[in-house]
Each structure stands twice: as structure tokens, then as C-alpha cells.
Amino acid sequence: MTDDAATPGAVDPALLERARRLVGSGRRRLLGITGPPGAGKSTLAQALVSALGDDARLVGMDGFHLAEAELHRLGRHDRKGAPDTFDAGGYAALLRRLRAADEPVVYAPLFDRSLEESIAGAVPVPREVPLVVTEGNYLLVDDGAWAAVRPLLDECWYVEPDDDVRVDRLVARHERFGRTPQAARERSLGSDQRNAEVVAATRARADVVVR
């Protein structure tokens, strides 16, 4: 396992070089970026894909959130974001299709935080794109349907920020999407923290720890 540092707002050159090696391998590769809620996974993944241009596409695990109505039906809505509030099998199936790269284009879903729902078919991934970057909390979880994910990834990076910074980011995110400051902090220190502990237990399975 290697430790690398990421520059805020940019991609560390060592990380970018690792990704470029995947791009140049001669076949479709999948790079996972994981870490606890608020770690900065999306920021790193977006910056990496931007730096790689046409050679990469970003597919988020969050597109496999169960719908609001289904979460209410199952009695899980108050735990939205926990491992059992996603279609893990569907996510693994999409990764298999992306890895095979034998279709002209594969469409992935996108999670819209303003709607709190996923939008199907929102992210096109053409066959000729050599690298798919996928990010989400549970890429390294090794039980249930999630166990199928890690073997499909050529590399997986774990983003590990200072915990106070991570919680502050979470609170700000929840406030930005309509929660009161009190509700935002309760969510960040409640269900989000429980999910963070699940993710932290998977750290040892990462190829790289990004600090």
C-alpha cells in the first residue's frame, strides 16, 4: 500500500501518473476511488477525469441509491446512504459491462442531490474510452453483493482526510441542500458517521491511501 498526498483543487502528479499508466495499458481499465462520506472522493475523481480529458469518464456509485419510494417501503429512509440502501448488485453488473467494453456505449445513472433521486441513462461511456473512474463509499466492502465490486477494479484508492475537515464538509453539504445547521450536524454525526465507520474498516484493501 502506498501513501500519496493530494493537492487541494488539483491532482497530485504521482496520482495522475498512476492513472495515465492505466490509460496506456491497451485495454479498458476501471479505477475506484473510495473513502468515508465527506472525504473528497467526488472532488478528486472529477479533477482526475478533467485532467485526463477524453481518456476517462466518471461513473458514480451514488447513481445506485434506491429510490425514495422504495426506501420508505423498506423502512430504510432514515438510514439513506447505508450499504443496504443501494442496489449493489446493479452497480456490480454495470461495472462488468464497463469492464467488458464490448458495446458501442454503456449508459450509467447519475444521482441528483437536488432531487434526492437517481436519473437513469445520464452518463454515456463510449467503448473507446480507456479508463472509467468510479467513486463511492462501499467499493472495498467485502460482504454481500458489495463483495463483487473490488475484483472488477484494476486499482482502488482510499481518500483519508482529517476527520474534523471531513465532518465540516458534510455539514456544509447538508446545509447547501436544505437542512438546518442543527439537522445537518445531527446527520453528519449520526448516520453519516456510522457509514464512515463501515468504510474505514475497508481501508486496508486499498492500493493507495490519499491523504
C-alpha positions as CSV (number, residue, x, y, z in Angstrom):
1,M,0.0,0.0,0.0
2,T,1.3,3.4,-0.9
3,D,0.6,6.8,0.8
4,D,0.3,9.8,-1.5
5,A,-0.7,13.4,-0.8
6,A,-3.3,15.2,-2.9
7,T,-3.1,19.0,-3.6
8,P,-6.4,20.7,-2.9
9,G,-8.1,21.7,-6.1
10,A,-5.6,19.7,-8.2
11,V,-4.5,16.1,-8.8
12,D,-1.2,15.2,-7.3
13,P,1.3,14.4,-10.1
14,A,2.0,10.9,-8.7
15,L,-1.7,10.0,-8.7
16,L,-2.1,11.4,-12.2
17,E,0.8,9.3,-13.4
18,R,-0.7,6.2,-11.9
19,A,-4.0,6.9,-13.7
20,R,-2.1,7.6,-17.0
21,R,-0.4,4.2,-16.7
22,L,-3.9,2.6,-16.6
23,V,-5.0,4.7,-19.6
24,G,-2.0,3.4,-21.6
25,S,-2.4,-0.3,-20.7
26,G,-4.1,-1.1,-24.1
27,R,-7.5,-2.1,-22.8
28,R,-10.4,-0.8,-20.7
29,R,-9.4,-0.2,-17.1
30,L,-11.5,0.6,-14.0
31,L,-10.2,2.8,-11.2
32,G,-12.1,3.1,-8.0
33,I,-11.9,6.0,-5.6
34,T,-13.4,5.4,-2.1
35,G,-13.4,6.8,1.4
36,P,-15.9,7.8,4.1
37,P,-18.7,10.4,3.5
38,G,-17.2,13.9,3.0
39,A,-13.7,12.6,2.3
40,G,-13.5,14.4,-1.0
41,K,-13.9,11.4,-3.3
42,S,-16.0,13.2,-5.9
43,T,-13.6,16.2,-5.9
44,L,-10.6,14.0,-6.6
45,A,-12.5,11.9,-9.2
46,Q,-13.8,14.9,-11.1
47,A,-10.4,16.6,-11.1
48,L,-8.7,13.4,-12.3
49,V,-11.2,12.9,-15.1
50,S,-10.9,16.6,-16.1
51,A,-7.1,16.2,-16.3
52,L,-7.3,13.1,-18.4
53,G,-9.9,14.6,-20.8
54,D,-11.3,12.2,-23.5
55,D,-9.4,9.3,-22.0
56,A,-11.6,9.0,-18.9
57,R,-15.2,9.0,-17.8
58,L,-16.7,9.3,-14.3
59,V,-19.3,6.9,-13.1
60,G,-20.6,7.4,-9.5
61,M,-21.8,4.6,-7.2
62,D,-24.4,7.0,-5.9
63,G,-26.4,6.5,-9.1
64,F,-27.5,3.2,-7.5
65,H,-29.2,4.8,-4.5
66,L,-32.6,3.1,-4.1
67,A,-35.5,5.4,-5.0
68,E,-37.1,7.4,-2.2
69,A,-40.4,5.5,-2.5
70,E,-38.6,2.2,-2.2
71,L,-36.6,3.3,0.8
72,H,-39.9,4.3,2.5
73,R,-41.4,1.0,1.6
74,L,-38.5,-0.9,3.1
75,G,-38.4,1.3,6.2
76,R,-34.8,2.4,5.5
77,H,-35.3,6.0,4.6
78,D,-33.8,7.4,7.8
79,R,-30.7,5.4,7.0
80,K,-30.3,6.6,3.4
81,G,-26.6,6.2,2.5
82,A,-26.1,3.0,4.4
83,P,-24.9,-0.1,2.4
84,D,-28.3,-1.7,2.2
85,T,-29.9,1.5,0.7
86,F,-28.1,0.9,-2.6
87,D,-28.6,-1.6,-5.5
88,A,-25.2,-3.1,-5.0
89,G,-25.9,-5.9,-7.5
90,G,-26.9,-3.4,-10.1
91,Y,-23.8,-1.4,-9.6
92,A,-21.6,-4.5,-9.9
93,A,-23.4,-5.5,-13.1
94,L,-22.7,-2.1,-14.6
95,L,-19.1,-2.4,-13.8
96,R,-19.0,-5.8,-15.5
97,R,-20.4,-4.2,-18.7
98,L,-18.0,-1.3,-18.5
99,R,-15.0,-3.7,-18.0
100,A,-16.0,-5.8,-20.9
101,A,-16.1,-2.8,-23.3
102,D,-17.9,-4.8,-25.9
103,E,-20.9,-2.4,-26.5
104,P,-20.7,0.8,-28.5
105,V,-21.8,2.8,-25.5
106,V,-22.9,1.9,-21.9
107,Y,-25.2,4.3,-20.1
108,A,-24.7,4.8,-16.3
109,P,-27.1,6.5,-13.9
110,L,-26.4,9.8,-12.1
111,F,-27.6,10.8,-8.6
112,D,-29.1,14.3,-8.4
113,R,-28.7,15.6,-4.9
114,S,-31.3,18.4,-5.5
115,L,-33.9,15.7,-6.3
116,E,-32.5,13.0,-4.0
117,E,-33.1,10.6,-6.8
118,S,-31.1,8.9,-9.5
119,I,-31.5,9.6,-13.2
120,A,-31.1,6.6,-15.5
121,G,-29.1,6.7,-18.6
122,A,-27.5,10.1,-17.8
123,V,-23.8,9.2,-18.3
124,P,-22.7,7.8,-21.6
125,V,-19.4,5.8,-21.6
126,P,-18.3,5.1,-25.2
127,R,-16.4,1.9,-25.9
128,E,-13.2,3.7,-27.0
129,V,-12.7,5.5,-23.6
130,P,-9.8,3.6,-22.0
131,L,-10.4,4.5,-18.3
132,V,-13.6,4.5,-16.2
133,V,-13.2,6.2,-12.8
134,T,-15.8,5.2,-10.3
135,E,-16.2,6.6,-6.9
136,G,-18.3,5.8,-3.8
137,N,-18.3,4.8,-0.2
138,Y,-18.5,1.0,-0.4
139,L,-16.1,-0.1,-3.2
140,L,-14.0,-2.1,-0.8
141,V,-16.7,-3.7,1.3
142,D,-16.2,-7.5,1.2
143,D,-19.6,-8.9,2.1
144,G,-23.0,-9.4,0.5
145,A,-23.4,-8.1,-3.1
146,W,-20.7,-5.5,-2.5
147,A,-18.0,-8.2,-2.5
148,A,-18.3,-8.4,-6.3
149,V,-17.1,-4.8,-6.7
150,R,-13.4,-4.9,-5.7
151,P,-12.5,-7.7,-8.1
152,L,-13.8,-5.6,-11.0
153,L,-11.5,-2.7,-10.2
154,D,-7.9,-2.6,-11.5
155,E,-7.0,-0.2,-8.7
156,C,-8.8,1.3,-5.8
157,W,-7.7,4.5,-3.9
158,Y,-8.8,5.4,-0.4
159,V,-9.2,9.1,0.4
160,E,-8.5,9.8,4.0
161,P,-8.7,13.5,5.1
162,D,-8.5,14.9,8.6
163,D,-11.7,13.8,10.3
164,D,-12.7,17.3,11.5
165,V,-12.3,18.6,8.0
166,R,-14.5,15.7,6.7
167,V,-17.3,16.4,9.1
168,D,-17.2,20.2,8.4
169,R,-17.6,19.4,4.7
170,L,-20.5,17.1,5.4
171,V,-22.3,19.7,7.5
172,A,-21.8,22.3,4.8
173,R,-23.1,19.9,2.1
174,H,-26.2,19.1,4.0
175,E,-26.9,22.8,4.7
176,R,-26.4,23.5,1.0
177,F,-29.1,21.0,0.1
178,G,-31.7,22.5,2.5
179,R,-31.0,21.1,6.0
180,T,-30.9,23.5,9.0
181,P,-27.5,23.8,10.7
182,Q,-28.7,21.6,13.6
183,A,-30.1,18.9,11.3
184,A,-27.0,19.0,9.2
185,R,-24.7,18.4,12.1
186,E,-27.0,15.7,13.6
187,R,-27.0,13.8,10.2
188,S,-23.2,14.2,9.9
189,L,-22.5,12.9,13.4
190,G,-25.3,10.3,13.2
191,S,-26.0,8.1,10.2
192,D,-23.1,9.5,8.2
193,Q,-20.7,8.7,11.0
194,R,-22.0,5.1,11.2
195,N,-21.4,4.8,7.5
196,A,-18.0,6.3,7.8
197,E,-17.0,3.6,10.3
198,V,-18.1,0.9,7.9
199,V,-16.0,2.4,5.2
200,A,-12.9,2.9,7.5
201,A,-12.9,-0.8,8.1
202,T,-12.2,-1.4,4.4
203,R,-9.1,0.9,4.2
204,A,-6.6,-2.0,4.3
205,R,-7.9,-3.3,1.0
206,A,-6.9,-0.2,-0.9
207,D,-3.9,0.1,-3.3
208,V,-3.3,3.7,-2.4
209,V,-4.2,5.9,0.6
210,V,-4.6,9.5,-0.5
211,R,-4.1,11.9,2.4
